[in-house]
């Protein structure tokens, strides 16, 4: 098990986040302008996982427009560091920082590893977005009610 720490991310992490996005999401990686936004816009929770001063994971979330629900906008862990609890810790940290009773996220329909992790932490399917990803795969919308 690799030792890692969680820390707030900021604009100085842009280069490392660009690399991580490509490793994790390939053609679905966020463009540069979105990465700048997620690292600099106010009101966004942004947390990185660090091993030996290197970013190996990242998660972000924001409060939805109606101010009732949090959205986890991304969670990614470098393939070399998966299955070590990093994604779980990032998920829990973003949930805490969002301070909302309900939280949603989207995930590829075929990403069974992530879906199993989310279900383990209380997420259930609340809908889907057809042909959401670059290759036209559907995204599942998962929701967690923290009041339960």
C-alpha positions as CSV (number, residue, x, y, z in Angstrom):
1,X,0.0,0.0,0.0
2,X,1.4,3.4,-1.1
3,X,1.5,6.2,1.4
4,X,-0.3,9.2,0.1
5,X,-1.6,12.5,1.4
6,X,-4.6,14.7,0.4
7,X,-4.1,18.4,0.0
8,X,-6.0,21.3,-1.6
9,X,-5.1,21.8,-5.3
10,X,-4.6,25.1,-7.0
11,X,-3.5,26.7,-10.2
12,X,0.2,25.7,-9.6
13,X,-1.0,22.1,-10.1
14,X,-2.1,22.7,-13.7
15,X,0.7,20.9,-15.4
16,X,0.4,17.8,-13.2
17,X,-3.4,17.8,-13.6
18,X,-3.1,17.9,-17.4
19,X,-1.0,14.8,-17.4
20,X,-3.2,13.1,-14.9
21,X,-6.4,13.9,-17.0
22,X,-4.8,12.3,-20.1
23,X,-3.7,9.2,-18.1
24,X,-7.1,8.7,-16.6
25,X,-9.6,9.8,-19.2
26,X,-7.8,9.8,-22.6
27,X,-10.1,11.4,-25.3
28,X,-12.5,12.4,-22.6
29,X,-9.9,14.5,-20.7
30,X,-11.0,18.0,-20.0
31,X,-9.6,20.7,-22.3
32,X,-7.0,23.2,-20.9
33,X,-9.6,25.9,-20.3
34,X,-11.7,23.6,-18.1
35,X,-8.6,22.6,-16.1
36,X,-7.8,26.2,-15.5
37,X,-11.4,26.8,-14.4
38,X,-11.5,23.9,-12.0
39,X,-8.3,25.0,-10.4
40,X,-9.2,28.7,-10.1
41,X,-12.9,29.4,-10.0
42,X,-14.3,30.3,-6.6
43,X,-16.7,27.9,-4.9
44,X,-15.1,24.7,-6.3
45,X,-13.7,22.0,-4.0
46,X,-10.4,20.7,-5.4
47,X,-8.4,18.1,-3.7
48,X,-5.2,16.3,-4.9
49,X,-3.7,13.0,-3.8
50,X,0.1,13.2,-3.5
51,X,2.8,10.6,-3.4
52,X,6.5,11.8,-3.1
53,X,5.5,15.3,-4.1
54,X,3.7,14.0,-7.3
55,X,0.0,14.3,-8.0
56,X,-1.4,10.8,-8.4
57,X,-5.1,11.6,-7.9
58,X,-7.5,14.5,-8.2
59,X,-11.1,15.2,-7.3
60,X,-13.3,18.2,-7.6
61,X,-16.9,19.2,-6.8
62,X,-19.2,22.1,-6.7
63,X,-22.6,23.1,-5.4
64,X,-25.3,22.8,-8.0
65,X,-27.1,26.0,-9.1
66,X,-30.1,25.4,-6.9
67,X,-27.8,25.3,-3.9
68,X,-29.4,22.1,-2.7
69,X,-27.1,19.5,-4.3
70,X,-23.4,18.9,-4.6
71,X,-21.9,17.6,-7.8
72,X,-18.6,15.7,-7.9
73,X,-17.4,16.8,-11.2
74,X,-14.3,14.6,-11.5
75,X,-12.3,11.9,-9.7
76,X,-9.2,10.4,-11.3
77,X,-6.3,8.3,-10.0
78,X,-3.3,7.5,-12.0
79,X,-3.4,3.8,-13.2
80,X,-0.2,3.0,-11.3
81,X,-1.9,4.0,-8.0
82,X,-5.3,2.5,-8.3
83,X,-6.9,0.0,-5.9
84,X,-5.1,1.6,-3.0
85,X,-7.9,3.6,-1.4
86,X,-7.0,6.9,-3.0
87,X,-10.2,7.3,-5.0
88,X,-12.2,6.4,-1.9
89,X,-10.4,8.9,0.2
90,X,-10.8,11.6,-2.5
91,X,-14.5,10.8,-2.7
92,X,-15.1,11.1,1.1
93,X,-13.0,14.3,1.3
94,X,-15.0,16.0,-1.5
95,X,-18.3,14.9,0.1
96,X,-17.3,16.5,3.4
97,X,-16.2,19.8,1.8
98,X,-19.4,20.2,-0.2
99,X,-21.5,20.3,2.9
100,X,-24.7,19.2,1.1
101,X,-27.3,16.5,1.9
102,X,-27.4,15.2,-1.6
103,X,-24.5,14.6,-3.9
104,X,-24.5,13.5,-7.5
105,X,-21.8,12.4,-10.0
106,X,-21.6,10.8,-13.4
107,X,-19.7,7.8,-14.4
108,X,-19.2,5.7,-17.6
109,X,-21.7,2.9,-17.8
110,X,-18.8,0.4,-18.4
111,X,-16.7,1.6,-15.5
112,X,-17.7,-1.2,-13.2
113,X,-14.8,-0.7,-10.8
114,X,-15.8,2.9,-10.1
115,X,-19.5,2.1,-10.0
116,X,-18.9,-0.6,-7.3
117,X,-16.9,1.9,-5.3
118,X,-19.6,4.5,-5.5
119,X,-22.3,1.9,-4.5
120,X,-20.1,0.8,-1.6
121,X,-20.4,4.4,-0.3
122,X,-24.1,4.7,-0.7
123,X,-24.6,6.0,-4.3
124,X,-27.6,4.7,-6.3
125,X,-28.5,5.3,-9.9
126,X,-30.7,8.4,-10.4
127,X,-30.6,8.6,-14.2
128,X,-28.4,8.6,-17.2
129,X,-27.1,10.8,-20.0
130,X,-27.2,9.0,-23.3
131,X,-24.1,9.1,-25.6
132,X,-22.4,11.5,-23.1
133,X,-18.8,10.5,-23.8
134,X,-16.6,11.0,-26.8
135,X,-17.2,7.4,-28.0
136,X,-21.0,7.8,-27.5
137,X,-21.1,5.7,-24.3
138,X,-23.8,6.6,-21.8
139,X,-23.0,8.1,-18.5
140,X,-24.8,6.9,-15.4
141,X,-25.9,9.6,-12.9
142,X,-25.4,8.4,-9.4
143,X,-26.8,10.1,-6.2
144,X,-26.1,9.8,-2.5
145,X,-28.4,11.1,0.2
146,X,-26.3,11.9,3.2
147,X,-29.3,12.3,5.5
148,X,-30.1,8.6,5.3
